[in-house]
Amino acid sequence: TASPRLEGIMIGRDVCNRPFYYAHVDRVLYSATGAPLADGGLAPSRGEVLTAYAAYAREQLRLGARENGLIKPIHNLFF
């Protein structure tokens, strides 16, 4: 049984490895209680995430960021 003091779990590394596994966690966890999603809608598609991230990455490159540091966050997006 879960501890009554448990407030959360750490999923950071797993999210990096399987980002879309968690795409609908809010909906799964909170839909039964009626709590809305943070943005009031559906999780974005992988393509929408990639499009938004591309704009961010272009700006970061313009500011001097290294390409390899920008690739890591999206490395497993389609796996």
C-alpha positions in Angstrom: 0.0 0.0 0.0 1.1 3.6 -0.6 2.3 5.7 2.2 -0.2 8.4 3.2 2.8 10.8 3.2 3.7 10.1 -0.5 3.2 13.2 -2.5 4.8 12.3 -5.8 7.4 10.2 -7.7 10.5 11.1 -9.7 10.1 10.4 -13.4 12.7 12.8 -14.8 15.0 10.3 -16.4 12.2 8.1 -17.7 10.6 11.2 -19.3 13.8 11.8 -21.2 13.8 8.3 -22.5 10.1 8.0 -23.3 8.6 11.5 -23.4 5.3 10.7 -25.0 4.6 7.8 -22.6 3.6 10.6 -20.2 1.6 12.7 -22.7 -1.8 12.0 -21.2 -0.9 11.5 -17.5 -3.0 14.4 -16.3 -6.0 13.1 -18.2 -5.6 9.6 -16.8 -4.9 10.7 -13.2 -7.4 13.5 -12.9 -10.3 12.9 -15.3 -12.2 10.8 -12.8 -12.3 13.7 -10.4 -13.2 16.2 -13.0 -10.0 18.3 -12.6 -9.2 20.0 -15.9 -5.9 19.7 -17.8 -3.5 22.5 -17.2 -4.1 24.0 -20.6 -7.8 22.9 -20.9 -7.1 20.8 -23.9 -5.4 17.8 -25.3 -1.7 17.0 -25.1 0.1 18.3 -28.3 1.1 15.9 -31.0 4.8 14.9 -31.5 4.8 17.1 -34.6 3.4 20.1 -32.7 6.1 19.6 -30.0 8.8 19.4 -32.7 7.6 22.5 -34.5 7.5 24.5 -31.3 10.9 23.2 -30.2 12.4 24.0 -33.6 11.6 27.7 -33.1 13.1 27.6 -29.6 16.2 25.8 -30.9 16.7 28.3 -33.7 16.7 31.1 -31.2 19.1 29.3 -28.9 21.5 28.7 -31.7 21.3 32.4 -32.6 22.3 33.1 -29.0 25.3 30.7 -29.1 23.9 27.4 -27.8 25.6 24.2 -29.0 23.7 21.9 -31.3 24.4 18.8 -29.3 22.8 20.3 -26.2 19.7 21.1 -28.2 19.3 17.7 -29.7 19.2 15.7 -26.5 15.8 16.8 -25.3 14.1 15.6 -28.5 16.3 12.6 -29.2 13.6 10.1 -28.2 10.5 12.0 -29.2 9.5 9.5 -31.9 10.4 6.3 -30.1 
